[in-house]
């Protein structure tokens, strides 16, 4: 790990796509959306108008091509812009649509943001996992805990709330850094 930390953090350029051009599951209609989503590649999303089933196990809520997130709700960029945790309202059942077997992972997301947003330096994904686990030992024992942390970090990058220094996420080699949520443009409500 020390060799990774000694290299200057340089965020990778992800593909910015206007959110209006991206297919989304119906559950995304319950949250404010950023003007842009950020994907690893242009092939990672389906165009707007493509129907994506609310098939929780296979399709990501945004774009529909990537593997589904382990967190049943995407970050709320409006909350982040106002200085709050983008997952502060994660217990709001109106914005969370997930399978019961994944509901226990919802508290992981706000903890990930808290650790990432308070860090003054980029953190490896495994460091974020360790910090969340240290803060709440019971959380680290949850089934799929590591996957939930990883998913949250990827989702934060997709919404422009974080940057990372590799395209493919490797928990012991990829560093993440929070961005300034105030810089994110939000799609105007219709």
N, C-alpha and C positions, 0 to 999 in steps of 0.2 A: 504494500500500500504506500509506503513512503516514497517510492519512485514516482507514483502517480501524483502525489501531493506536491512534489518538488517542481513539476511542470506548470508553467503559467496557465491559468484557466482561460480557455478560449472557447466561447460558446459556438456550437455548430449552427450552421444556417439551415433551419428547417424550412419547408415549403409553406409559404403563407397563402391561404386560400380564403376568399371572402366567404363568410359563414352562409350568406344567402345562396351560395353555389354548392353547398355541401348537403348531402342527404343526412337526415337525422331521424332517430326514433321519435315517435309521438311524445314520449315522456320528456323530451328536451323542450317542449313548448311551455313547460312550467317554470323555466329558468331564463334569466336574461342571458343573452349571448354576446360574445365579443364580435367586433366587426370582422376579425380574422381568426381562423383556426390555424394551427401550425402542425404540419405532418412531416414524418420522416421522408416520405417520397410522394410524388404526385399520384402514384398508383395506390396510395393507402386510403383513398376515400372514394365513395360513389357520388355522382353528381346529384344535385337537388332534383327532386321529382322521382328519384328512384325510391321505391317503397322498401323500407327496412322493417322487418317484423320486430316486435318487442321480444326478440329471442335472446333472453339474457345470457345464455351460456355461450353463444357464439359470436354475435355481432356487437361491436362497440356502438354506444349510443350516438356517437358523432362519427360520420363517415361510413360506418357499417362494414368496412373491410377488415379493420384490425380486430384482434381478439377482444372480447368483452372485458371491461374493467372489473376488478374484484370489488370495487366500491359502487354501490347502486345509485349514486348520484354524482353528477359532475359539479365542479366548483361554481359558486355563485359569484360572478365577477362584480356584480353590483355591491355585494357585501365587502369584497376586497377593496374596491375603490373607496368605500367609506371608512376604511381603516379597520374593518372587522375581519375575522377569520372567514374565508370563503366557504367554509363548512360549518359555520356557527349555527346554522339552522338545520343541520342534518337530521335532527330528530323530527322535523316537520314532515309528517307522512304524506302531505300533498305533493312534495317535491321528490320523494324517494319511492321509486318503483323498482323492487328487486325481489328475488326469490328469498323465502324465509331462511334458507340455508346460508345465505350471504349477509343477512341483516346484522349478525353479530360483529361484522367487520366495519360497520359504519363509523364507530368511534375512532378508528385508526386515522381516518383522513384529517380531522381537525388537529390531531397531534402531530402529524407529518408537517402540516403547514406551520404550526407553531414553532417547531424545531427549525425548519428551513428559513422562515421569515425572520427569526431572531439571530440567525448566524451572520456574522460579518464576513465570513469567508465561505467559498464553495465547500460543500460536503459530499463525500462519497455516499451512495445510496446505503451501503452497509453501516456507515456512521449514523445516518438518520434512523435506521432500524434500531441500532444500539441505544441512541438517545431516547427514542420513544419507549423502548423496552425498559430502560433505566427509570424513566419517569413513572411507568405503569407496568410493573412486572407481570401482572395478570394478562395484559394485552399481548405480550410477546408469546404467550402460550396458546393464543387463539389459532385454530386451524386456518391455514392460508395467510398468516400474519405477514410474512415476507412478501408474498404476492400482492397483498393489499397495499403495502408501503410502495412497492414498485409501481403498481397501477396508479396510485395517487400521484406519484412524481411524474409519470408520463402524462396523466390528465392535466396536471398543472402546466406542463410545458405546452400541451395542445391548446390550452386557453390563454397562453401568453403570460402566465403568472410565475413561470420559472424558465430557466435556461439550463442546458446541459452541454457537456463537452464531447459526447460521442453520439453517433446516430443510433447504433444498437446499444441498448441499455444492459450493462453488466454491473451487478451490485458492488463488486469490489474494484471496478475501474472507472465507472461513470460518476462524475461530480455534477452536482446540481446547485443552482443559486437562484434565490427568489428575485423577481423583477419588481419594479415599482408599479403596483396595481393602478395607481392614479394615471399612468400613461396609457392604459388600455381603453380603447374606444368601445362603447357598448351600442349594440343595434337599438335604434329608437323603437319604443313600443308602438305597435300599430293602433 
